[in-house]
Amino acid sequence: MGLLLLLTYTLLSSWRMVDAQRSFTIRNITLTIEPSTDVTRDTNVTLRCKAIISSSGPEALSRKYAIYKDSYLIYNKTSNTSQDLLYPLPEVRVSNIGEYKCKITIKDKEMTSEAEKLTVKGLSKPLLTFNKTVVSEQEVVTATCTAPGETGHLYFFFYKDSKEIQNYQVNSNQSEATFLFSSVGMHKIHCTYAVLVKTESFKSGESNSVSVSVKELSIKPVLEIYPQSKIYEGEKLNILCIIRELQPSSESIHLYLSQGTHLLSTGSIKVNHSMVALAKDPGDFECSLEIGNVIKVVTEKVSVTELFSAPTLTMSPAEVFQKEYMTLTCKSERFATERLNKEELTYTLEQATTSMTSSNTGVFPIKALQYDFNYTCVARAKGIMKRSETLTVRPKVSVSTPKMSVVGRAVLGQPFRIICQSDTGSLPINYTLLRDYSPLSTTSVKQPNQQAIFTVTINKPDEISRYMCEAKNSNKEGSLSKRLNAAVIVPLSHPTLTVIPKLSEISEGDDLYLICGINGTPPVTFKWYRVGNEQPLLTNTTNTNSTYYQIHKLSKEHSGIYYCEAVNHANNLVRSEKVTIDVQLALWKKALIAGFCLLLVLVLVVVCVLYFRSKRGKRQAAAELSVRSATL
């Protein structure tokens, strides 16, 4: 038995190794909807997932299928066969509408099919039922709306007399709703539903209509208010909320007396309430009767004439600076002259810490603080008090002495920008640029992140100190800045290239100095070039107006045409005239050549002398021989 198990384990291990070493590729995967992508309700639908796999072995590879609907996983299965995966959708409903995909995974490879959309048409007719169809006024009944055979997320809508009054979203095919009928008579109730599919909904037709009959209760509340007309503020109102023609009932009875949304009093059969009439209070009174689930309401509207209007608080002048004097005026524009004398009306100015009272003028002279402050005034007469809206006084801050600065660099002969800015001061602030006290232009700063920027051009360096700026945010005299003090960059000019030693004295072995000089504001960047080379021989930045490039121990190879360039913060590039350097031979070489030439001449002279002497000797010997021959 042990040997058999060992052989089985070995065989399975061999199969796994072979399966792991096999090569394969997923060529294609498709999803089809059968019998069609457009079907009617109750159709049996099948999703077919077909994969084409190419493998190096005869056996089918283990694979994992996954079915998705609208990107949500709805089914997965692992298969060891090459057969198509079939996923049934029996008796489809509208809730089955959606886009379906199939994904196959084999080892570390996967592929997903194209999406196919299934469309289902047809919904069942909704069915509406009630627990009772004859009810009393304010009685609660329950309605149930059913969507036979439907599935998914449903929205149910309930209608009374063709008007939608309730709706519910549920995950089942039925929904309940409660109805409270407040009016007597016959009411037609029906319902509909909608199936939610992704971002769409499919609405059903109307259900059957059910008639509900409601009977009115005879009990009624009564509301009485005294006095009934020409009511002034401060007068006493007597209000009565009572039940007339009370009939015996097993239900508990409650009365509620309200003014607007404020509940004044409650009782069981009768409610009395007294109050002082105020024009600011809501004039609608309500007497409400509750008996079981029945609510009956009666309302009365009371018009109260103002004794005096709410005061208004104003400031003069409209704008004030810190620690300046101002006047606050509190005044009620209207009052009932038939009930109130002007002298009876008094005003009080309220601050956070103190109060100031003025008999009837309502005028308060005060001094502005150094920070924002809230003031309120109160008008009083015959026990009635009315408060004004809060007035916030925001004292303005006088503008501080402005400061001037240059944006970037000031370059002679080129436009540059000047900023004029105060550290403190309430907006808007008007900044004026002056030159020798003469105004040039004005800019108004109205936003916190806004700046007063002016553009100027100067032709001499000392002209920059002639500029000043003035800041002003009131009718007072403005604040004047100091004169502008900033460095002025003079553009470079008159470049020169000086050669040491003199051009006629440049010889091999000498040290050569190429001195480049300019007029202008340092720092200056100098560059030396030799014609024929694109790259500079040397680049040097210095805070002086001249510098040099040195070549040690000249040779004939250093002969050529040289020039220099210079640039400073004015960004104007200047170039010197070109200089031709001709490196002559060294002095000892010249002397050697001269000595060699002299020696060569001397040798030639000796040779010539010897040659001429030899020729003359031969002629003399020949002459002597001739003489002798003649003598003989």
C-alpha positions, 0 to 999 in steps of 0.5 A, a space after each residue: 500500500 505504501 509503495 502504491 501511494 508513493 507511485 501515485 504521489 510521484 505520478 501526480 508530481 510529474 503531471 504538475 511539473 509538466 503542467 507548470 512547464 507547458 506553454 500556452 496563450 489565451 487567443 480570444 474570449 467572447 461572451 454571447 447572450 442567447 437567444 438574443 440581447 433583446 428579450 421580453 419578460 420571462 424569457 430564459 436567457 443563457 450567458 455563454 463564455 467561450 475561450 480559445 486557448 492555445 497550449 503545448 499539451 493535449 490536456 486542458 489547462 485549469 482555468 478560472 471564469 468570472 462573470 461580471 454585470 455592470 463591473 460587479 462580480 456575480 459568478 465565478 467558477 474553476 474548470 479543468 475542461 475546454 468546454 464553454 462556460 454557461 451561466 443561466 438567467 431563468 425567467 429574466 426580469 427588468 432587473 436583469 438589464 445590464 452589461 455583462 462581461 466574462 474574464 478568464 484567468 490561467 496562471 498569471 495570464 488573463 483576458 476579458 471579453 467585450 461587454 454585451 448588453 442585455 435588454 429586457 422589456 415588460 413589467 407586471 401590473 402593480 396590485 394595490 390592497 387596503 386593510 379597510 376601505 371605509 374609515 372615519 375622519 383622521 383614521 389611519 389605514 394601511 395600503 400595500 402595493 405589490 409588483 408580482 414577480 419583479 426583483 431587484 431595487 424597486 421604487 413604489 409611488 402612491 397617489 391620492 386623487 391622482 397626486 403623488 403623496 408618498 414614495 419608498 425605495 425597497 429591495 423586495 417586490 412590495 411596499 406598504 404606506 399609511 394614509 391619514 384622511 383629513 377631508 371627508 368624501 370619496 378618495 381614489 388611491 392607486 400606485 405604481 412602481 419603478 425598477 432601478 437598473 444602474 442609472 436608469 429606471 423602468 416604470 410600470 403602469 397604474 395599479 387598480 384604483 381603490 375608493 376610500 370613504 371618509 366620514 366627518 366628526 361633528 366636534 369643532 373648536 372655537 377661537 375668540 379674541 378680544 378686543 376684535 379691532 383697532 388694537 395698539 401695541 401695549 394693549 391687553 389681548 384676551 384669547 379663548 380656545 374652547 370646544 362647542 357642542 362637545 359629545 361623549 367620546 372614549 378618546 382623550 381630547 386636547 386643545 392647543 393655543 398657538 401664536 405662529 410657531 409658539 405654543 401659548 397654552 394647552 387644555 382639555 375643553 377650554 383654554 384662556 390666555 392673556 398677553 400684551 399686544 406687540 406689532 413684531 409678534 406674529 398676528 396668526 393665532 391657532 386653536 387646535 383640537 386633537 381627539 385620537 388621530 383627528 386634528 381640527 384647526 381654526 385660525 384668527 388673524 389679529 392686526 396690531 398697530 405700532 405704537 412706534 417703529 423700531 429705531 434706526 441707528 446712523 453714523 455721521 460722517 459715514 467714514 471716520 478715522 481712529 480717535 476722530 469725533 463722530 455723531 450717532 443718531 437714534 430715531 424712530 421714524 413713525 409713531 402713533 400720534 393719537 396714543 403717544 407724544 413725542 416727548 414720551 419716547 426716550 432713546 438709549 445707546 448701548 455699548 458692550 460696557 456702558 449705556 448712554 441715555 438721551 431724553 428724546 433727541 437720540 443724538 450721541 456725540 462720541 469718539 471713534 475707537 482704535 478698533 471695530 465696535 458694535 453699537 445698538 440703540 433702544 427706544 422706550 415708551 409706555 412699557 414698550 421697548 424696541 431695539 435697533 439693528 446693530 451698527 458696526 463702526 469700523 474706524 479707518 486707519 490713517 495711511 502710514 509713510 510710504 516706502 519706495 523700492 525698485 522691482 528688479 534692477 534700475 538700468 540707465 536708459 531702460 524702463 524699470 518699475 517702482 513700488 510705492 507701499 505703506 505698511 498700514 492704512 485702510 483701503 482704498 489708498 491713492 499713491 501718487 508718484 512725484 518727481 521733484 515734488 511734481 506729480 506724474 501719475 496716481 494709482 488707487 489700491 483697492 484690494 489687499 493684494 494690489 500694489 501701486 507700481 509705476 514705470 519710469 526711465 532715467 538717463 543719469 544715475 543721480 536722477 533716481 533720487 529725484 523720485 518720491 511718492 505720496 500716500 493718501 486715504 482721506 481728505 487730509 494731507 497725504 504722507 510723503 515718502 523719502 527720496 528713492 535710493 537704489 543702485 543704478 546699473 549703467 550699461 557697458 560701453 567702449 570695450 577695449 582690448 589692450 595687448 602687452 607686450 606691443 604687437 611688434 614685440 611679441 616673440 616666442 617664449 614671451 608671456 602675453 596679456 590680453 587686457 579687456 576694459 569697459 565703461 559701466 557698472 560692475 559686476 561684469 562678466 568677461 569672455 575672451 575668444 580666438 577667431 575659429 573657436 566657438 567656445 571662449 578661451 576664458 570666462 571671468 566675472 569681476 567687480 572691476 571694469 577690466 581684467 586680463 587673459 594671460 598666455 604663458 610661453 608663446 609659440 607660433 601656434 598662438 598666432 591668430 585673431 583675438 577679441 573679448 566680450 563683456 556683459 553686466 546686469 543691464 544685459 547689453 553685450 559689448 565686443 571689442 575690436 579684433 586684434 591680430 597676434 603674430 608671434 615672431 621667432 625668439 631672439 636667440 633663434 634669430 641670432 643663430 640664423 644670422 650666424 649661420 647665414 654669415 658663416 655660409 657667406 664666409 665659406 662661399 667667399 673662401 671657395 670663390 677666392 680659392 677658385 679664382 686663385 686656382 684659375 689664375 695659376 693655371 693661366 700663368 703656368 700656361 703663359 710661361 709654358 708658351 714663352 718657353 716654347 717660343 724661346 726654344 
